[in-house]
């Protein structure tokens, strides 16, 4: 604990839920007041730009709001802000703001107020540049020795340096051997640019070398050979740092202390202008930012260095001169001069804590507790040292204890699906409604590049698809050996699957020198089964219940050329219609318009259209990609079929309710059956047998009811599995239509699909309705909320109740409708908006392992669940004969009257 603490002079909390980094802070006389006093400019990743003129806070005056000169909400995130002479024919300072795809230069002007409200400040756009590449950072200076104004250099995320001279674009150059961007700085003494490459080395490029190098616009691939004139871009000098750099600074206080400072992850480097190292200091902490600010003695440099221990350190070269304690981790630090105080340290945290402080000391009353002094056992320490040295030698000799991620994989798995169906078919069900069930062979080729053993290959397909064998145990493989496995896949149910993809998982062991048994590893591969496995060609249907229309921007395509395997028996010669007859009975028809660029998919089953629509969209993309058409677009302009989708939701929910009712009835009949058994056993063991009082008849009747309920529950379980697969198909179709309707990106489509399909299968403890309701509600509270304030407020509240089977689907359908409505109004699906919002404790407990509590089997608010009509009807069919009914009716009254007296307490 340090005795030295930073003394607060002025502070402010910027916004709520905003994020800042090292480029978001700068100081300078941005309003050109002429007094030489600095202002603080802060930009955030949320696009908020603020300008402050701090002053000492007194009790009689206002708070931090009085020091704020300007606050403007910009449209894009702010990556970096700089103050300089960026306008030609003007000696005034201007503000440069770097956005991901734009560079804007503003002028800040103040107007003296005539009333007590003070001065008024305005932000005016002078010029802006739209960037063709995503920006990372920028630097400015008098490039090429030009005096009187500053030029700007922007580094993009793909390694291009873009140079701007006021309101005109000069040129762009690609950095050689680029992988990801690093810090960028300009050295005015040598007119060169400094950056740290992905090879962890400091590179210096002369401005003159960059100007005469190969033009970036005529060379799209930086690794390609030169085709035209121009010199290859090479650095003036390089220095290998051995670690990634956080920041690079070139102080220009005096020519006698010309140096280049680089802050690494664990070290501080200082170089001369020619690349020779002056000194290097190993740091015993993780640094966060630094700033060279002055020279006290010739040849030395004083700098401020912040770390992740909430410390602000003052170094003179490698000597620590001062240490100050902060209340946060600084990500940016500057030194500014204000009217009331000179040399104020301005620091900024990642969550928006802006602090102006000065160096001072506060007395600390902490006293170190006494520690019992014990003599060290040197023999024990020496033995431990020898043991550790032996471990180090063994680790350095053997480098393959853990397989390296960057090395070549030990195994390659290739799955090939046959282009034709099997003859004869290997399906377990030979035909469905008179249509033969085909099967297709999948060949899996496994090739080893090293010695492997303990092979096990598993195949997983989506129900109701099945394979003839889903587990294979292979023999150990040597280097270069290959093994091939064949299996057949087929439809094993009377409804189509929701997905035709399958997964292949190979688990094996890779032996090493220290572990001869092998390190366990897992490799996964995926294959896609053909559409012809679940449907056959048929004649088109004219009158159907459900219809979907997809628009394109290309002329109509002959459907027979897209679906060649389904066009053999089609009666349409023009290729404008095609029909798919699923083996389960539903028919899907695809119609192509002759005059417009539209395609209609229609069927009597909403869920069965999913596989055809998905296959149609994929084959359109492949077809136009082969033709070289890059601007092919597809869209959906009709109304979303939410009512049709909600039919699948309600059907699945009703089957879940029926399943719960069957379980309750089975529990009641099982308790009754065991009670009768215990009573009969007591009667049979009695030395003086008593009359059975028709308990045997009651036992037979109860057994009949238990068996009938068990059969009905099993039938309901099979229907529930089918309903969930159909619900998955309908959800996939709704997600696809939403993505075509609003042109969602693949990432947004993935978020939407994960929201509406949070489960791959239903379980008695957790079902689709409650999981989907929680996921949709989360999106409506976060990225699809009305405003960021609503988002933060909603997430700050306590979480909802424990997930359980809802009373009905009204709220779920309302939330799904609201989700589609907000997406249709331009809502963005993203997970980044919740990064800065604190998660409630109840939500954290749900996310923790074991956080989901058991679901209480309660029907409602004290109401008893009654069986549905289908359950009652099925139970009535399983009742005994008329003779048994008479006996059972007489016995039932006697049983319920005497059951309390006949059955002893504690025997239930």
N, C-alpha and C positions, 0 to 999 in steps of 0.2 A: 504494500500500500504506500503510495507516494504522499509525502508531506506537501507537495506543491500541487495546487489546483488552479485551473483557469478561472479568473474572476469575471463573472458575467457583467457586461456593460449594456448589452441590448440583445434581445432574443425574440423569436417569433416562430410559431408553428404554421407551416404552409399547407393549407388544405386538409383534406381527410381522404386517406386511401390513395394518395399520389406517390409516385416513385421518382427518385432522382439518382444521378450518377455524377462522375467526376467532370463531365463536360457541361453540366447544367448550371454552373456558377461562374460569373466573371464580375470584375469591378472596373470602374472607370468613370470619367466625367461624360456620361453618355448623353446628357442633355446640353452639353457645351455651355455650362453656366459661366465659365471663365474664372471661377474662384480656385480651381485646382482641387476641389474636394470631390471624392469618389462617390458613386452610387453603386448599389448592389443589384445586379441583374440575375434573376433565377428563372430557369425554365424547367418544366417537368415533362415526364413522359405522357402525361394526360393532356398536353397541349396548353398548359396554363403558363403565361409569361407575366412575371411580377418584377417591379422596380422599386427599390427601397432607398431612402436617405435616412439612416439611423441617427438617433440622438439619445442622450442619456435619459432614462425614464425616471421621472420624479413623481412623488406622490400626488402633487397638485396638477400634474399634466396627464394627458391621455396615455394609452398603451401603445402596443406595436402598430395599431391601425393608423396612428397619426404619421408614422414614418413611411407608409406605403404611398408611393407616388402614382403607380399605375398597376392595373391588373387586367389582362386581356386574355380571353379564351381563343386560342388559335385552333384551326381545324385538324392539324396533324400533331403527332408527338414531336417534342423538341429534344433533339439529340445533343446539340451543343450550341452555346451562345458565345460570341466574341465581339469586342469593341475595337474599332479601328477606322482608318480613313479609306472607306470602301467606295466612295463616290468620286468620279472624276471631276476635275475643275472645282474641287471643294476641299478646304482644309479642316472642315468640321468632322467630328467623330460620329460614326453611325453604328448601328447595331446589326450584326449578321446572325441570323437564326437558321440553323441546319435542321431540316426535317428529313425523314427517310427518303422522300422522293422530290424534295424541293429545297432550294436555297433562297432565302428571303433577306433583303436588306431594308432596314427601317430607319427612319429618323425620329428621334424623341425630342419634342419641343415642349417648353413650359410657358404658360401665359400667366402673368401676374393677376391675381384676383382683386376685385374692388370691394369685396365684402369679407366677413370674418371667416369664410370657408377656406381661404387660402388660395394657393396657385392651382392652375389646371394644367394637366399634362396630356399630350396626345401622341399616339403612335401612328405614323404615316408610312405606307409602303412606298419605297423609292423604286425598286426593281426586284425581280425574282427570276430564278432559273429553274425550269423543270428538269429534273435529273432522269436520265434513261436507266440508271442503275441505282440500287439501294445503297444509300450512304452509310458510312460507319463513323467517321470523324473528319475533322478539318484542321488546317492551320493557316496562318496568314503572315504576310511580311512583304518587304520590298523585293520581289523576285527579280533577278537579273540586274540588280543594282539601281533600279528605277527609284527615284526619290519623290517625295511629295504625296504619294498615295500607296495603299496596300492592295496586294492581290490575294486571292484565296485559292487554296488547294484542298480538294476533297478526296478522301480515300473511300472507295466503294467496297462492298462486302465481297466482291469477286476479284479484288486486287488491281483496280484501275485508279490511277491518279488523274483527277480532272482539274484543270487549271482555268481559273476565271479572272479576267482583268476588268474590274468594275462590272459594267452591265453587258459584257461580251464574253463568250466562251473562247478560250485560246486553243487548247489541245488536250488530248488525253493519252496516257501511257499505261500499259500493263506492266506490273512488277514481275520479274522472272521468278519461277519456282514458287508461286504464291499458293497458299493453302487456306489460311484465314487471316483476317486483318489484325494489325497490332497498333501500338501508339505511333503517332506521327508528329514531328516537330521540324521547324525550319531554323537553320543556322545562318543568320545574316552575315556573319564574318566571312564564311566561305561560300555563301550563296548555294547551299546544299540542303537536301532534305534527309531526315533521319527517321528510320523506322526499324522495328524489330520483326523479323520474318518468322514463319512457322518453324524454321530450322533453329530457332532460338539464338539468332545471331543479329548483331546490330549492323545495319547496312546504311551507307551514306551515298546519296546520288546527287551529282552536280546538276544544277538547273540547266546548264548548257548541254550536258549529256542527255537530259530528258527532252530538251527541245529538239535535238537533231536525231533522236532515236526513231524507230519505226512507229508510224502512226497507228494508234490503237483502233481507229475506226476501220482501217483497211486490213486489220489483222484480228479476226474474231477469236482465233485459238492462239493463246500466248505461247504454247509449246510447239506450234507448227513452224516449219522452216520459213525463212524470209523469201518472199516472192518479188518484192520490189526493192527500190533503193532505200537507204537509211541504215544507220548503225544499230547493232544489237545492243540492247540496254544492259549495261553491267554496272555494278556499284563501284564507286571511287575507292572505298575501302570497307572492310568487314571486320567484325570482332565477334568471336563465339562467346556468348554469355553462359550457355548451359542451363538456362532457365527462362521462363516466359517473363516478359517485362510488363509492368503495370502502367508505367508512364515514362515519358522522355521529356526533359526540360533543357533549354539552352539559355542560361542566364547571360545577360549583357549589361552588367553593372559597370565593369571597367575592362579595358583591353589587357590589363596585367593579370586578370584572373579569368582568362578565357577558358571555359571548360564546358563539357557536355555531361549531364547527370542522367543516369538511367536507374529507375527503381524496379528491382526484380522482385520475385516472390519471396526470396530469402536473403537478398544481397542488395547493396547500394554500390553502384559503379560510377566512376568519374573518369572521363577521357579528355584528352586534348583534341584540338580541332583536326589533327592529322590522324586520329584513331588510336594514338598511344594511350595506354591506361595510366592515369595518375594515381589512383588508389581504388581499393575495393574493401567494403566492410560487410562482414557476415552479420546478419541481424538475428537476434534471438526471439523474434516475434514475427507475426504475420502483418506486414504493412498494408495500409489501405490507400494512402495518398501521400504526396510530398510537394514541397514548393521551395525552391531557392529564392531568397528574398533580399539579401544584401551581402556586402563584403566589408568586414571590419578591418581585417589585416590584408595587406597585399599578398596575393597568391592563395588566399583561402576563400571559402564560400560558406555562408551561413544558410541553413535550410531548416524548414519545418517538416516533420515527418509524423503522420498519424498511423496508428495501428489498431488492431481489432481488440485490444485490451482497454479501449477508451482512453488512450494516452496520446498526448501531443508533445513530441520530443523536439528539442532544439539542438542541432549539431553544427559544429564548426569543423568542416571536413569529416573526420572520423571521430572527433571528440564530442562526447555528450556534454552540453552546457546547461541544459535545463529540461525539466520534465513537468508537464502540466496534466492534471486529471480532467477529463471531459465527462459529460453525462451520456455520451453516445459515441458510436463509431463514425468518425468523419470519412466521407467519400470524396470531398473536395475542400481545399483550404486556400485562402487568399489573404493578402495583407493590403489594407486600405487606409486612406487618410480622410478623416471626417472633421467638420469644423471644430468640434469640442475635444477631439483626441486624435493624435497621429499614431500610425503604426498599429492599428487595430487588427487582430487576427479574426478573419471571417471563416467560419467552418460550417459545413452542411452535411447532414446525415441522409441516408437513403430513404427515410420516411418523412423528410421535410422539416427537420429541426434546424433552423437557421440561428446561429449564435455569433455575436460579436463580443470578443473577450480580450483581455490583456493579461500579461503574466504577473502573478502575484502569489503570495503564500497565505494559507489559512492554517492556524495551529490545529494539530490533530491530537486528541486526548487518548488515542489508542495506545495501550501499553502491551508489549509483547509478553505473553505468559512465559514463566520460567520452564525450561525443559530439563528433565533429568539427564545429567551428563553421564554417559556410559562409555567405558573404554571400548574401542573397536577391537574385534577379534581378527587380527591380521591373517592368521592361518585360514580362518573361514573365508575371509575376503579373497585371499589368494586362490583357494580352491574353487570358489565361484567364478573368479576371473578366468581360470584355466578351462572351466567347463564352457563358459560363453565363447571363448576363443575357439574351442573345438567345434562348437555349433557353427560359428562363422566360417571356419575353414571348410566344413562339409557343405554348407550352403553355397559357397563360392565355387567349389569344385563341381557341384551338380546343379545344373541350371534348369532341369526339366521336372522339378517337383510338381509344379502346376502347369498344365498346358497353356502355352502362350496364345493370346487371342489373335495376334497379328500373323501367326503362322498359317500354313495351308491346312485345311480341314483334314482330319484323319480318314474321313469317309465321305463319299458322295452317293446320293440317292436320287435316282431318276425314275419317274413313273410315266408310263406310256399307255394310253387307252386305245384299244383297238378301234379301227374305223368301221368295222362291221360287227353285227350281232353274232352271238354264238349259235352254232348249229350242231347238235340240238341245244335247246336252251337248258341252263342249269338252275332255273328258278324253282323254288319249292312249290309255288302256286302255278299250275300249268296254264290256267286261263282265268280271266275276270270278265264276267258278263259276255262270254263267247269270244273275247279277244285274247290271243295267245300272249303270255308274259315273256318278253325276251330277257336275255342276259348279255353282258359284255365283259370281255376279258381285259384285265389290267395287268400289265407287266411291270414289275419293280426290279430295277437293276441296282445292285449295291456293289460299289467298288472301293476297296481299301487302299490307302496310301501308306499305311504303317501296320504293324502287327496289332491285331485287335482280337478280343475274345468276349465271351459272355454275351452273345448276340441274342436279341429278342426284337422281333418286328411285329408291330400292332397296326391294325387297320380300323379306322372309325369312319362310318358314314352316317348321314342324317336319316332318322326314321321317316317313313317306313322302308327305306332302302336297307338291304342286307347283303352280306357276302358269304360265300360258302365256307370261308375260313378266315378268322380275324386275328389269329395268333400264329406266328412262325418262330421257331427256335432254330437258329443257324449255328453251324460249326465255326470255330475260330478261323480267322482269315489272316493270311500273310500279306506282305507288301506286294501290291499290284494284282492281287487276286480279285475275282469278280464272281458274284453269285446272283442268280435270277430267280424271282418268285412270281408265280402266276396265281391269280384268283379271279373269280367271276362275281360281278355285282348285279343285283336284280331288285325288282320291286316286290316287297313282301307285305303289302297291305292294300286295302281297297280305297286309298286316297293318295293323292300326289304328295311328294315331299316339298318342304320349303326351301331346300337347297340341294343342288346336285354335286357339290364339292365334297371331297373326302380327304382325310388326313392320314398320313403314314408317319408313325413314330418309331424310330430305331433307337434302342438303348444298348449300349455296349461299354466295354472297359478298355482303356488304353494303358498298358503296362508301362511303368517307369523303373528306373534303377532303384529308387528308394521304396517304391510300392510295386512289387512284382505282380500283385493281384490285379492291379490296374485302377486307374482313376475313372469313376463312372461318368459317362457323358450321354447326352441325348441329342438326336438330330431329327428334325421334322421336315416333311415335304407334303405337298398338296397336289391333288389331281382333280379333274373335273369330268364328270360323266356326261354322255351326250343326252340331248333332249329326247331322242328317239327311244330311250330306255323306258320312258313313262307314257308316251303317247304315240299314236299312229296317224297317218294322213287320212282325211275324211272330206266329205263334201261340205261346202260352206253353208252356214245357217243364216237365214234372213232375219227372223224375229227372235230377239234375245232380250234379256232383262237388264244386263249391265253393259255399258259402253264407255270406252276411253279413247280419246283422240289425241294423237301426238303430231305436232307440227315440226317441219324441218325447213331448212333454207336451200335445199337442193331439189332438182327435179325428181319425180317419182321413180322408184327402182322396181324392176321386175322381181316380184317376191319369189318366183321359182328359181331365180339365179342366186338368191340369198339363202333359201332353204332348199337345196338341191335334193336332200334325202327325203323331203316330204312332197315333192312336186311330181312324183312318178304316177300317182293315181289321181291327181287333181284334174277336174274337168275344165278348169279355166285355162284357155289357151293364151290369153293376154297376160297372164301373170299378175292380175289385179286383185286376186283373192286367194286365200289359202286357209285351210281349216285343220285344226289339231284335235284329234279325239283322244282324250286321256283314258287310260285303262280303267279308271274308276268311274267313268260314265259321262263326265262333263266334256263339252265341246267348246273350243275357243276358235273364233274366226278372225282373220286379219284381212282387212280391206284397204287397198291403196286407191286414193283418188286419182282419176284420170286428168282432171283439170287443175287441181291444187296440189300442194306439197304436204298433204296430210295422210295419216294412216289411222285407221280405226280398228281397235281391238274390242271384240264383243263376245259375251258368253252369258250363260245362265248361272254361272258360279263366279262370284267376285274374287274369291281366293285363288281359283285355278288360273286366272289370267296372269298371275305374277310371273311364273316361269316363262310364259310366251313373251310378255312385255320385256323382261330382262334379256332374253335371248335375242329379241328383235333389236333392242338398243345396242347390244354388244356387236351384233353382226353388221349393223349400220356403221358403227365406228370402224370396224375392220374393213368393210367394203370401201368406204370413202378414204380411209388411210392408204389402201393399196392404190387408189386412183390418184393419190398425191394431193387431195383436197384438204387443206389445213384449216379452213374456216368453216367446216361443217358444224352446224349447231342444231340442236333439237330442243324442243320446249313443249310445255303443256299449258294450254291457255283456258281450259275449261274449269268448271267448279270442282273443288276437291270432293271426292266421294266419301264424305265423312259418315253419312247416314248408313251407307252400305258397310263401311268399316265397323261402325258401332254394332251392327247386327252380329258380326263375329265376336266382338267383345262381350255382348250380352249372352250369347250362346255359351261361350267359355265360362262366364261367371255363373250361369245357372247350373252348369255341370259341376262346378266347384261347390256350390251350395248343396246340391244333391249329394255329392260325395260326403260332405260334412254331416248331412242328415243321416245317411246310411251308417256312418261311423257311430253316431249317437244311438241310433236304434239297435245296432249290433251290440253296443256296450250294455244297454238296458237288458236285451234278451240274454246276453252272456251272464250277467249277474243273476238273472232269474234262473237260468239253467243250472248254474253252479249251486245256488241255494237249494234247488229241488234235489240235485244229486247228493248234497250233504245230508239232507233230511232223509232220503231213502237209505243211504248208507247207515245212518243211525238206527233206522227201523230194522234193517237186516242184521245188524250186530246185536240187537237187543236179545236177551235170553228168553224173554217172553214176547214173542212177536205180536205186534199190534196191527190192526187193519191199515192198509196203505192209503185209504181214503182217496183213491183215484190219483195219487201222485204219479204213478207210472204213466197214466194217460196224459197228465199235464206235462210230464217230461218229454213224451213223444211229440206233443204239439209244439212245445217250445223248441225242440230240436228241428222240427220242420220249418219253423219260422227263422231260426238261425241260418239254416242252409239256404233258404230262399233269399234272405237278406244278403248273405255272402255272395251268392250268384249275381244278385242285382248290383252289389257294390263292385264286383269284378267287371261286369258289363259296363257300368258307369265309368270305371277307371279306363277301360279301352276307349270309350267315347271321349273322355277327357283328354287322353293323349292325342286322338285325332283332332279334337277341337283346338288344342294348343298348336299343333302343326299348321292347321288352317289359319289360326290367328297370326302365327309368324309369317305366313305367306301374305296375308292381308296387310300386315305391318310393313313388310319389305316393299310391297307395292305402293303403300301410302308414302313411304320415305322416298322412293324413286320419283313419284309424281311431285312431291314437294321440292326435290332437288331440281327437276326439270322446270317447275313453275317459277322458282326464284333464282335459278342458275347458281346453286350452292356449290362451293368448292368441295373437293374430296374430304378435307379436314372437317368442314361443317357438316357434310353428309354423314361422316363417321360419328360425330357427336350426336346428331339427331337419331341415328340408328341405335347407338348405345343407350339413348334416353328412352326410346320407345320399345326397345328389346333388351332390357337389363338382364334377362335370364334366358339360358338356353333350354331349360326344362323346368316344369313346375314341381314343387315339393310340397308335402303337407304342411311344413313349417313356414314356407315363404312362396307366395304365388305371384303371378304376373301383375295382377291388378294393383296390389299395394306397392310393389317395386316400381312399376311404371308411374304411379301417382306421385311417389316420392321424387323420382328423377325429373318428371315434368315440372313439379312444383319448385324444385331447385333451380331449373333453368328460368322459370318465370320470376324467381326472386333475384337472380344474378344477372346474367348477360341479357336477358329479355325483359328486365324490369323497366319501368317508365323512366327512371332517372337514377344516376349513381347514388343519390341520397336515399332513395327508396331501397336500393340494393343493400347499402350498408346498414340501414335501419332494420330491414327484414332479417339479415343474417345475424344481427346483434341480439335478436330475440331468441328465446329458448326454442329448442327443436320441437318437432311434432311428437305425437304419441308413438308407442312401439308399433311396428308394422304388423298388421293383422288383416284378416279377411274383412272387407268393408261391408256395410249394410246393403249398398247398391252401387251402381256404376254411374250415377248421375254426376257426382263431383268429378270423377275421372274423365268422363266425356266432356264436361264443361272445361276442364283444364286443357285437354287435348285440342279442343276447338279454339281456346284462347291462345295456345301455343302456335297453331297454324295461322291465326289472325295476326299475331305479332310478327311472325316470320314474313307474312305477306306484306306487312307495312314496313319492311326493311330492317327488321331486327337481326343483329349479328350473333351467330352461334360461336362462342369462343369460351375457352376456359381461363384466359389470362385476366379477365376482369375481377376474378375473385382472389387474385394472388395477394392483395393487400388488405383483405377484409378478414377480421378475426373470426375464427370458426367457434361457435358456441361449444360449451363443454359437453352438452348432450349429444351433439352431432359427432364430436370426437369419440365419445364412448361407443357410438354405433359403429364408427369406422374401425375401432380397435378390435383385435382378435377376441372372439367370443362376446362381442358387444350386443349382438342381436338376441334379445330375450325370447324365451319360448312364447309362442302365440297361445293365448287363452282361448279354449274352445267354448266360446260363448256366442249364442245366436244374436242376442240383442240386449236391450235394457231389461233384463229379467224376464223376457218372453221365452216361452218354450218353442223349440223348432218343431214344426209339423211336417210330415212327409209330403212330398209333391204328389200330384195325381198319378204320375207315372209309377212312383214307388208303391202307392196304394194299389194301383191296378196290378202291378206285378206280384205283390204279396197275395192278392186275392186269387190269382191264378194258381198259386202253390198251396192253397188251403186243402185240408183233408176232404174225404168224401162226406156224403150226407149223414151216414151212420156215425162217423167219427165226430161230425159237428154236433149231433145231439148229445153224445157222451161228453164232449168237451164243454158244451154249454152248461150242462148240469154240474160238471166238476168245477168250472171256473168260479161260480158263486161260493161253493163250499171252500174252495182254496183261499180266496181272498178274505173270507170271514175268519178262517181258522189259521191263517198263515202266521200271525203274530204269536199265537199260543203254541203252534207246532214247532216253530223254528226257534231254538234257544238263542239268547243274546250272544253276540260275538261270533256266530256261525255264518254270517252273511258273506 
